[in-house]
Amino acid sequence: MSERQWTQGNELTLLENGEAFFPAVFEAIEAARDYVMLETFIWFDDEVGRALRTALIDAAGRGVKVDITVDGYGSAELGRDFVDGLTDAGVRLHVFAPLPPMLGYQINLFRRLHRKLVVVDGEVAFVGGINYSGEHLRSFGAKSKQDYAVKIRGPAVADIDRFCCDAIGDAPKGRRSLRGLLRRLPRGWNRPEAGAQVLFVARDDHNHRSAIEAMYRLGLRKARRDIILLNAYFFPGYRFLRAMRQAVERGARVRLILQGEPDKDYVKFAGSTLYDYLLKIGVEVWEYMERPAHAKVAVMDDEWATVGSSNLDPFSLSLNLEANVFVQDAAFAGELRGRLEHLLEHHCRRVTREEVKRRGPLWHLWRWLAYHLLRHFPRLAQLVPLRNEREQVTRVVGTPAETPPQNEANAG
């Protein structure tokens, strides 16, 4: 986190769900002249995944350099024909796999490349929580996911560009893209009033293990009036809960939106084990009831906001590779707040103390045990030896790839 600074003069567009996100990404790829870098956790061979594949193959056919990085577990359902069409067109496909396969199966269940990033020509970037699958479209049905991403133009793109280049070991392209970006900056970009201030923050297992959580806690400590957190998988540690309590004690209204109709049953159970404590300290707990919530966003007071891939649970905060953008801008924060207020008014129900109190002492004992078990689980997972860092990303270029194993679809 310390290696990057706040940038000023950025232009931001909030994208809600696949209906807004996919066309914006595909349009940027279709306009690419030099290169495309994309990272994702899930890429499915469905309507959306095939549309992305077509856009990337077309870009490569125009001479655009295309680098795609997927998680070896989250995107394990891509078959030989799907992959061969990409590599035959010249797309460089990278697969993140921190653990070697066992009996032909990926076993990295708890260390995942969970980032969702796109950079095109060093001019435009996308950061958020939306994967490339039809699950993010309303046409998918009752289990379609509610989520957000942000499209960025301006100086923050250079930080994301350099980060993606470093991840695939292609630093020279990052330097070239930075020069190109500087040539395209609008006059007066370095004045605070010229546009949004943005900080790109990534979490890894080495130098930035708690970077995203630290930024969240900083926002909680600074907030004085109103906080809204929408997070799909909420199970934070002691310091995060303490920061929420202190915000309430300062007089801030804290509203937490969690899943009421989750895609995985254990998600609601894990979050509900905290309801008694959260309500006791004065946090308003709301459940989003329309469909599964997959978002990882927050807005605090009038200018602070974040959008990204990081949940507030032990996996995202302690094990997975994640990326968020943090924003200081009244217009962007106001738009995100408006979207969340709409969900609260029309699609959420508030959890009451009465329904939590009805639970017996055995429930509260189990809640206490489950919390401490899950909170300390990452320490146990970190005992599993990893591959050498340079071996975690395997490049598949121009040669037929083995058909990945068929894993259960993941919700990340």
Secondary structure, DSSP 8 states (H G I E B T S, - for coil): -TTS--EEEEEEEEEEHHHHHHHHHHHHHHT-SSEEEEEES-B-SSHHHHHHHHHHHHHHHTT-EEEEEEETTTTTT--HHHHHHHHHTT-EEEEE-SS--BTTB---SSS-B---EEEETTTEEEEES--BSGGGSGGG-TT--B-EEEEEESTHHHHHHHHHHHHTT-HHHHHHHHHHHHHH--TTTTSGGGSEEEEEEEE-SSS-TTHHHHHHHHHHHH--SEEEEEESSB---HHHHHHHHHHHHTT-EEEEEEESS-SSHHHHHHHHTTHHHHHHTT-EEEEE-SS-B--EEEEETTTEEEEES--BSHHHHHTSBEEEEEEE-HHHHHHHHHHHHHHHHHHEEE--HHHHHTS-HHHHHHHHHHHHHHHHHHHHHTTS----GGGSEEEE-SS-------------
